[in-house]
Amino acid sequence: MSITRDEYFRLREKYASMNPNDITDAEMKEFIQYSEILSRVPGASVLFGGDRFRQVNRMFYRIDEIEAVDRSKLVTVKSGINAIDGRLHGFIKGELTIVSGTNGSGKSTWLSQVAVEAAAQGFTSVIFSGELPAPRVKEWLMLQAAGLDHLVKDGWAFHVESGAAKRITEWMRKKIFIYNNDNGTEIDRVMKALEYFALVLGVDVIVLDNLMSMNLKSMGGDKYERQAELTLRLSEFAKKRNVHIFFVCHPRKAMGFLRKDDISGTADITNAADNVLIVHRVNNDFRSRTKEFFKWGDDAEMYRYSNAIEVCKNRDLGVQDAFAGTYFEECSKRFLNAAGEVKHYGWEPEEEEWTGGTPFDNGKHDDGGKAAEAEEDQGDRLEASV
């Protein structure tokens, strides 16, 4: 088997222009093999991820042969939640993040916003949503990209004004893809699709929502063994293809405050992940259970917010048991750093493009100074729970 670099990229362009279902299993298998060969060529490893050390097939490294990781060269995807990004410094390509939370906590909504944030940073994402139809996923993405200033109320619902909708659609056209569930949820088909998105379309971020919606019958073992094996495969895939995977895993029914150990499946699932996050809705249950579990008082910082994103595990920097408070804006489906925060994404005119601040439109979003006050202490909003 041989192929030149130019021939490889011509083949990649050809497949990118085709309907993925028209690519046979044999053709996709051969393309993956070509990718594996090319990834071992010096200078190509950046394109395909892989070992952070030199691409040498050997059993072990001597200490003097291991190069220190240059953190300035790590490619990270920021979530847009300042308190999380400030501590984790973004989500590293090549890693797996498990996201959990009770029904209605905002897991799927937050991850669609992460896809919008990734697009604004020049990254490409694909969303696999086993529970939500593609039109609903698109609707949320459009609302989040538009923001309050570009929404029109229609009865009880909000939609994006037509002019903005056209610009957002064009902006997202090659930045965010949504998996067609009619293609199947069998794990073999999903993994083939992942290879296509990673190798052919060059996506950087993969959102898999969720574990329970995937058909794992073709895998050996019992239910929990299959789930653990899938998680290990996803972790290896993220490293091999240099993508960041967000994997939604629902929790088992918990009687007390939701913890990492309550995530469905065995401990192997969270052990295999680089990061584990839980999205909480700050409601009466959250207040009563955190008071009981953490002994928080009535004036606890997190009770100011509508949602809290908890970092339960972070392998890279060791962050754990920490919370980031956010304000959920129902009409735009956005998770905000401060009440009234306004972000501008790349689809808007260049002079209005968001530069990381929280501008206000002539008092239209005035909150009496609360946003400015919250911004001053944003570094403290990811507060330790102990």
C-alpha positions in Angstrom: 0.0 0.0 0.0 1.4 3.4 -1.0 0.1 6.9 -1.5 1.7 10.3 -1.8 0.8 13.2 0.5 -0.8 15.0 -2.5 -2.8 12.0 -3.4 -4.0 11.6 0.1 -5.3 15.1 0.4 -7.0 14.9 -3.1 -8.7 11.7 -1.8 -9.8 13.6 1.3 -11.3 16.4 -0.7 -13.1 13.9 -2.8 -14.7 12.2 0.2 -15.5 15.5 1.8 -17.6 16.4 -1.3 -19.5 13.0 -1.3 -22.4 11.8 0.7 -20.8 9.8 3.5 -23.1 6.9 3.0 -21.7 6.6 -0.6 -18.3 5.8 0.8 -18.0 2.0 1.2 -16.7 0.4 4.4 -13.7 -0.9 2.4 -12.9 2.6 1.1 -13.2 4.1 4.6 -11.1 1.4 6.0 -8.4 2.0 3.4 -8.6 5.7 4.0 -8.1 5.2 7.7 -5.0 3.0 6.9 -3.6 5.8 4.7 -4.2 8.2 7.5 -2.3 6.0 10.0 0.6 5.8 7.6 0.7 9.5 7.0 0.5 10.3 10.7 3.8 8.6 11.2 5.5 10.8 8.7 7.7 13.5 10.5 5.8 16.7 10.6 2.4 15.1 10.1 1.7 14.2 13.7 0.2 17.7 14.3 -2.5 17.0 11.8 -3.5 13.7 13.3 -2.7 13.9 17.0 -1.2 10.8 18.4 1.8 10.4 20.8 3.0 13.6 22.3 6.5 12.1 22.3 8.4 11.2 19.1 6.5 8.8 16.8 8.7 5.7 17.7 7.2 2.3 18.1 8.9 1.0 21.2 8.0 -0.6 24.5 9.3 2.2 26.8 11.1 5.5 27.0 14.2 6.3 29.0 13.7 9.4 31.2 16.2 11.5 29.2 14.3 10.7 25.9 11.0 12.2 27.2 10.4 15.8 26.2 8.6 18.1 28.6 5.1 19.1 27.4 5.2 22.7 26.1 1.9 24.0 27.5 2.0 27.0 25.1 1.5 24.5 22.3 -1.5 22.7 23.7 -4.6 23.4 21.6 -7.6 24.2 23.8 -11.2 25.0 23.2 -12.6 27.6 25.5 -16.1 27.0 26.9 -17.0 30.7 27.2 -17.7 30.3 30.9 -14.9 32.4 32.3 -14.8 30.7 35.7 -14.2 27.3 34.0 -11.8 28.6 31.4 -9.8 30.5 34.0 -9.1 27.3 36.0 -9.0 24.6 33.3 -7.5 26.9 30.6 -10.0 25.4 28.2 -10.6 21.8 27.0 -7.5 20.2 25.5 -7.7 18.5 22.1 -7.0 14.9 22.4 -9.0 14.5 25.6 -12.4 13.1 26.7 -14.8 15.0 28.9 -17.8 13.3 30.5 -20.8 15.6 31.2 -23.6 14.5 33.5 -26.5 16.0 35.4 -30.2 15.3 36.2 -32.9 15.8 33.6 -33.5 19.4 32.8 -30.2 20.6 34.4 -29.0 22.0 31.1 -26.4 19.5 29.9 -27.4 19.5 26.2 -28.1 23.2 26.1 -24.7 24.1 27.5 -22.9 21.7 25.1 -24.6 23.3 22.1 -23.4 26.7 23.4 -19.9 25.2 23.6 -20.2 24.3 19.9 -21.0 28.0 19.1 -18.1 29.1 21.3 -15.8 26.7 19.4 -17.0 28.1 16.1 -16.1 31.6 17.2 -12.6 30.4 18.0 -12.2 28.8 14.5 -12.9 25.2 15.5 -15.3 22.9 13.8 -17.8 20.7 15.8 -20.2 17.8 15.2 -23.1 17.1 17.5 -24.6 13.7 17.9 -28.0 14.1 19.7 -29.8 10.8 20.2 -32.7 12.4 22.0 -33.3 15.7 20.2 -34.3 15.9 16.5 -31.9 17.9 14.2 -34.4 20.9 13.8 -34.5 21.3 17.6 -30.7 21.2 17.9 -30.4 23.8 15.1 -33.0 26.0 16.8 -31.0 26.1 20.0 -27.8 26.8 18.1 -29.5 29.7 16.2 -30.9 31.2 19.4 -27.5 31.0 21.2 -25.6 32.4 18.2 -28.1 35.3 17.8 -28.5 36.5 21.4 -31.2 38.6 22.9 -30.7 41.6 20.6 -31.6 39.6 17.4 -34.6 37.7 18.8 -38.3 38.2 18.0 -41.1 37.1 20.3 -43.8 35.1 18.5 -46.5 34.3 21.1 -44.8 32.4 23.9 -41.7 31.4 21.8 -38.7 33.3 20.5 -37.1 33.0 17.1 -34.2 34.7 15.3 -35.1 37.6 13.1 -34.8 36.7 9.4 -31.8 38.8 8.5 -29.7 37.5 11.4 -30.9 33.9 10.7 -29.5 34.0 7.2 -26.1 35.3 8.3 -25.9 32.9 11.2 -26.8 29.9 9.0 -24.0 30.9 6.5 -21.6 31.4 9.4 -22.3 28.0 10.9 -22.5 26.1 7.6 -19.0 24.7 7.7 -18.4 25.1 11.4 -21.1 23.0 13.1 -22.5 19.7 11.8 -25.4 17.7 13.2 -25.5 13.9 12.9 -28.5 12.5 11.1 -30.0 9.9 13.5 -31.5 8.1 10.5 -28.0 7.0 9.8 -28.3 4.7 12.8 -27.2 4.7 16.5 -25.4 1.3 16.3 -22.0 1.9 17.7 -20.2 0.6 14.6 -22.0 3.1 12.4 -21.3 5.9 14.9 -17.6 5.1 15.1 -17.4 5.0 11.3 -19.1 8.5 11.3 -16.6 9.7 13.9 -13.7 8.6 11.6 -15.3 10.5 8.7 -15.8 13.7 10.6 -12.3 13.6 12.1 -10.3 12.5 9.1 -12.3 13.8 6.2 -14.0 17.0 7.5 -11.3 17.7 10.1 -13.6 18.4 13.1 -12.0 19.5 16.4 -14.9 19.0 18.8 -17.3 16.0 19.0 -20.4 16.1 21.2 -22.0 12.7 21.9 -25.3 13.2 23.6 -25.8 10.6 25.1 -24.6 7.2 26.2 -28.0 5.7 26.7 -29.1 6.6 23.2 -26.4 4.4 21.6 -27.0 0.9 20.5 -24.1 -1.2 21.9 -25.6 -4.7 21.2 -22.7 -5.5 18.8 -20.2 -5.2 21.6 -19.4 -8.2 23.9 -20.1 -8.4 27.6 -23.0 -7.1 29.7 -24.5 -3.7 29.7 -21.9 -2.1 32.0 -18.9 -3.8 30.3 -20.1 -2.4 27.0 -20.4 1.1 28.4 -16.9 0.9 29.9 -15.4 -0.4 26.7 -17.1 2.3 24.6 -15.7 5.0 27.0 -12.2 3.5 26.6 -12.6 3.5 22.8 -13.7 7.1 22.8 -10.8 8.1 25.0 -8.4 6.4 22.6 -10.1 7.9 19.6 -9.8 11.4 21.0 -6.0 11.0 21.5 -5.5 9.3 18.1 -7.5 11.8 16.1 -6.6 14.9 18.1 -10.2 15.9 18.9 -11.9 16.8 22.1 -15.0 14.6 22.9 -17.8 15.7 25.2 -19.7 12.6 26.2 -23.0 12.9 28.0 -23.7 10.2 30.5 -26.9 10.3 32.6 -26.7 9.6 36.3 -28.3 6.8 38.2 -31.2 7.9 40.4 -29.5 9.5 43.4 -31.1 10.0 46.8 -28.7 12.7 47.9 -26.6 15.4 46.2 -25.5 14.2 42.7 -21.8 13.1 42.7 -19.3 11.6 40.3 -19.9 8.1 41.6 -23.6 8.4 40.7 -22.9 8.6 36.9 -24.5 5.6 35.2 -22.3 2.6 34.6 -19.2 1.4 36.4 -16.3 3.5 37.8 -14.4 2.6 34.7 -16.4 5.2 32.8 -15.2 8.2 34.8 -11.8 6.7 35.3 -11.2 6.7 31.6 -12.2 10.4 31.2 -9.8 13.3 31.4 -12.5 15.6 32.8 -15.8 14.9 34.6 -18.3 17.8 34.9 -21.8 17.8 36.4 -24.3 20.5 35.4 -26.7 21.5 38.2 -29.8 23.6 38.2 -29.8 25.9 41.2 -33.3 25.0 42.6 -34.7 24.1 46.0 -33.3 20.6 45.7 -29.8 21.9 44.9 -30.0 24.3 47.9 -31.2 21.8 50.4 -28.8 19.0 49.3 -25.7 21.3 49.2 -26.5 22.6 52.6 -26.7 19.0 53.9 -23.7 17.8 51.9 -21.3 20.8 52.1 -22.8 22.6 55.1 -23.2 25.7 53.0 -25.1 28.7 54.6 -28.0 30.5 53.2 -25.7 33.1 51.7 -23.5 30.7 49.7 -22.0 32.1 46.5 -23.6 29.5 44.2 -27.2 30.4 45.3 -26.9 33.7 43.4 -27.0 31.8 40.0 -29.5 29.8 38.1 -27.1 27.0 37.2 -23.8 25.7 38.4 -21.3 23.6 36.5 -19.2 21.5 38.8 -15.7 20.2 37.9 -15.5 16.8 39.6 -12.3 15.7 37.9 -9.6 17.3 35.8 -6.6 15.1 35.1 -4.4 17.8 33.6 -4.3 20.3 36.5 -6.0 18.4 39.3 -9.0 20.7 39.7 -11.8 19.0 41.5 -14.8 19.7 43.7 -15.2 23.2 42.2 -18.2 25.1 41.0 -18.7 27.7 38.3 -21.9 29.8 38.6 -23.8 30.8 35.5 -27.0 32.7 34.7 -29.3 31.0 32.2 -31.1 33.3 29.8 -34.2 31.4 28.8 -35.1 33.2 25.6 -31.6 32.9 24.0 -30.7 29.5 25.7 -27.4 31.1 26.7 -25.4 30.4 29.8 -24.1 33.8 30.9 -21.1 34.8 33.0 -23.0 37.8 34.4 -26.6 38.8 34.3 -27.2 40.8 31.2 -24.0 39.7 29.5 -24.0 40.3 25.7 -21.6 38.3 23.4 -21.1 39.0 19.7 -20.0 36.2 17.5 -18.3 36.2 14.1 -21.5 36.3 12.0 -22.1 39.9 13.0 -20.4 42.9 11.4 -16.7 43.0 12.2 -17.0 46.1 14.3 -19.5 44.4 16.6 -17.5 41.1 17.0 -17.1 40.1 20.6 -13.7 40.6 22.0 -14.2 39.0 25.4 -15.9 41.8 27.3 -19.5 42.2 28.3 -20.8 45.3 26.5 -24.2 46.8 27.2 -26.5 48.4 24.7 -27.2 51.9 26.0 -28.6 50.6 29.3 -30.9 48.2 27.5 -29.5 45.4 29.5 -28.7 47.5 32.6 -28.8 45.4 35.7 -28.0 48.1 38.2 -24.3 47.3 38.2 -24.6 43.6 39.2 -22.9 42.4 36.0 -19.9 44.7 36.6 -19.7 43.6 40.2 -19.9 39.9 39.2 -17.2 40.5 36.6 -14.8 41.9 39.2 -14.9 38.7 41.2 -15.2 36.2 38.3 -11.9 34.6 39.3 -13.5 33.6 42.6 -16.7 32.1 41.1 -15.2 28.7 40.6 -15.3 28.1 44.3 -14.0 25.0 46.1 -16.7 23.1 47.8 -14.5 22.1 50.7 
